[in-house]
Amino acid sequence: MSDISAEALRARIDQHLIYTLGKDKPHASIYDWRMAVSYTIRDLIVEPWFAATRRTYEAQGKRVYYLSMEFLIGRILEDAMINLGLHDTIAAVLMDEGITLDDVIENEPDAALGNGGLGRLAACFLESMSTLGCPGFGYGIRYEHGLFRQRFEGGQQVETPEDWLNQTHPWEFERPEARYTIPFKGHVGDDGHWHPAETVLARAYDTPVVGWQGEWANTLRLWGAHPTELFDLERFNSGDHTAAAAPEALARTLSRVLYPEDATDSGKELRLKQEFFLTSAALQDILRRFRSEYDDMSLLPDKVAIQMNDTHPAIAGPELIRLLTDEHGLGWDVAKDLAQRCLNYTNHTLLPEALEQWSTWLMGRVLPRHMQIIERIDRDHQAATGCAPEQKIVHQDQVRMGILAFVMASHVNGVSALHTDLMRSTVFAQLHAHYPDRIINQTNGVTPRRWLRLANPGLSAVITDAIGPGWERDLDRLQGLRQYENDPAVIDAVRLAKRANKVAFSNWTARQLGVDIDPDAMFDVQIKRIHEYKRQLLNVFETVARWHAIRTNPDANWTPRVKIFGGKAAPGYFTAKTIIRLINDIAVVINNDPAMRGRLKVVYPANYNVSMAQRLIPAADLSEQISTAGKEASGTGNMKFTMNGALTIGTLDGANVEIRDHVGADNFFLFGMTAAEVQKRYQMPRHARSAILESQQLQDVLQIVAEGHFNANEPGRYHGLVYATWNHDPFLVASDYDSYESSQRDVDAAFADQAQWHQTALRNIAGAGYFSSDRTIRGYMDDIWKAKRLGNDKP
Ligand SMILES: *Cc1c(COP(=O)(O)O)cnc(C)c1O
């Protein structure tokens, strides 16, 4: 922990304001203050950062490299201040200047270099690795434009580019010495020598990631793409300005924008090039660092563990073999063996539309040398396993990256117990039979520093009062809260903390959306990417049924609810965008219906991101985790809610299963089919139709939606959606509807007893310790990376 005084901090902030920003205090804007505070905090991280690097060199420790196309970081300043223990001191220093720290914090744009859960997991992992003192690097792409900004126009999603780098990014250091040439295309000669036709330069930009109490910091190294040659001066001087700048434009497109697809595979050439760009730059960097310390290549697997976050960096297998053979002169068998012992693969989804594959034609054109290497890996693979053609890496002219990643990995992990079981029994069943020890489970987690201590200071104080300080690095200690489950004072403190968060959120929606919501109503929250398998539609249908029932019988004893939605749809995902529009359409009708006053509201703030999650999750009473069983690999939003004392209504899917085990079945609203029942249900012809015919309520809902109650000026708007629900319903909304609706009645009844509700909330918080990403990272270190902690040796 930094023990720097308030006076010293004040002096440093002044110094940066004047000499780094060139601003005279009376003229400093909030932006200037943010920059000055950020540089001040960054300076304090540099010391533990250097110390961590020195320590790793001295100990000759194994380093962990986390390769990910996405890092969904969010804001950095507040997290760094919290981890350094300086949040309150900085607030006081700024207060003396008449500046509010919250204004400074909110001036920072989110670093949104990811789509959703997968990218956020990578960010939580980096923070936990630093907290645990695990030497490591995150490798990613420095997208100029992160995930698009979402607006609603007439209820429809409109995307605009995000431009976080438009302002100075005060956290990064450019590393002019770390630059690598990344080859593409061209041809491979008969001697096996690759003659690339295009090259781009990868340049490193480092951001330190500091752990709890500032004891260790690792590096997030993001690669920016630059032209290998400056522009063509001759052409420029001859007046052909556009052509002269063409190589530069071409190179820059590589790190220009994050692909906004989540759980789908777009199969575009630029995406393949981005994946190779990240992977090759990272591997060249890893080998350079290794060679600077060791001569003996056979030590590589003892000093280097590489984690592939999903298949996006799965070209790492062939690329590492290429570098070891073509550039470092090793033979095939040795190179392949070394590569395989360094590499590991995390699978994040079993949805067939998300399993990456590239046509052999495209792979052969963009990466001709790798195509040859892949074919040779495939021959070895077939010889070793005698597998059927469908189990080969290359099948029907497609390179299947999941199989490639599996074959080239030491360990392959799923992200929840259920997901790992399904990996073994479905998509990877044959490979699992050949390599029975390769698939292991590492249930996801989230960092409690950002998702509890930072996001929910009120509840954090209640926890510290009850169980003492230090739980932030040892989250299992939350179990100690169970001894207070019959202590009315503690339960009331939990209630008051929630109530304060709800008031703060109501004030925010009033300011931002001009919508008033009652902090005493139940806040029922579903925030996540909009996807059919996540079943926002199930929630929407229940909302329509509730609206209809309230209209029919307004004086019944309704539990007031605010349905809160948040989330973006991939720009090309038509059904998801239709669901967004439907939510906004029903919101207009419901919120303007006098009969709903004090009973039901629907709010959908646009542009869900990490910062919105931090604001909303602490204010939630009910967490909607309602995906079709077997479809959500883990979920991590579910864990953040539990940690913050929301109760879950959910299916037995992903990590919900383990959350329910840890908080106790009585403290969780379970509904719906199991994964096995889902599989059986799919076998039933016309499963949706028969479910609908058995549910009068669902029939009514579908009729109301189809009749255009929520879209009077375009009555046919939702005909397609309703038709699909009757006839296709690929995620079994209809089949789970009655079970969900009935569970929602239980939720209403439970909320009416506030004392018991908050007791249940306390049990949820107490059971959340397992879902710290510190636990997950310990699992990776012990079971996969075999890496040692070099930081502090606290628990
Ligand atoms: C945690 C998080 C997610 C993942 O949420 P799920 O409910 O697990 O899909 C997505 N986006 C953001 C901004 C998050 O913070």
The ligand as a MOL file (V3000), in Angstrom:
LIG
                    3D

  0  0  0     0  0            999 V3000
M  V30 BEGIN CTAB
M  V30 COUNTS 15 15 0 0 0
M  V30 BEGIN ATOM
M  V30 1 C -19.6220 -8.8990 -16.7360 0
M  V30 2 C -19.9370 -8.2310 -17.9970 0
M  V30 3 C -20.4270 -8.9740 -19.0840 0
M  V30 4 C -20.7350 -10.4460 -18.9940 0
M  V30 5 O -22.0680 -10.5830 -18.5470 0
M  V30 6 P -22.8710 -11.9580 -18.7060 0
M  V30 7 O -24.1450 -11.6710 -17.9740 0
M  V30 8 O -22.0510 -12.9960 -18.0060 0
M  V30 9 O -23.0560 -12.2040 -20.1390 0
M  V30 10 C -20.7150 -8.3090 -20.2520 0
M  V30 11 N -20.5130 -6.9910 -20.3780 0
M  V30 12 C -20.0510 -6.2440 -19.3540 0
M  V30 13 C -19.8690 -4.7820 -19.5540 0
M  V30 14 C -19.7410 -6.8350 -18.1380 0
M  V30 15 O -19.2710 -6.0850 -17.1330 0
M  V30 END ATOM
M  V30 BEGIN BOND
M  V30 1 1 1 2
M  V30 2 1 2 3
M  V30 3 2 2 14
M  V30 4 1 3 4
M  V30 5 2 3 10
M  V30 6 1 4 5
M  V30 7 1 5 6
M  V30 8 2 6 7
M  V30 9 1 6 8
M  V30 10 1 6 9
M  V30 11 1 10 11
M  V30 12 2 11 12
M  V30 13 1 12 13
M  V30 14 1 12 14
M  V30 15 1 14 15
M  V30 END BOND
M  V30 END CTAB
M  END
